[in-house]
Amino acid sequence: MSLREPQSVNDIRTAIRELSARAELARREGRADDAAELDERISNYRDELGARP
């Protein structure tokens, strides 16, 4: 994530919502690997959000 341009807090929150919905869909469809990858991305966004002032 450090190679990308800085994002606004609202952009990060939107990304978390979208990725969470996709991860839930992947779980319902039995795509555990995809859900795990999305969960990792969500975690990274949450870490970035937590590091903001």
HUMO-V775170 format. One record per backbone hydrogen bond with DSSP energy under -1.0 kcal/mol. CO is the residue of the C=O (numbers start at 1). NH is the residue of the N-H. Records with the same first field share a line. If there is no record, write none. Layout:
CO=NH, NH
This chain:
1=4
8=12
9=13
10=14
11=15
12=16
13=17
14=18
15=19
16=20
17=21
18=22
19=23
20=24
21=25
22=26
23=27
24=28
25=29
26=31
27=30
30=32
31=35
32=36
33=37
34=38
35=39
36=40
37=41
38=42
39=43
40=44
41=45
42=46
43=47
44=48
45=49
46=50
47=51
49=52
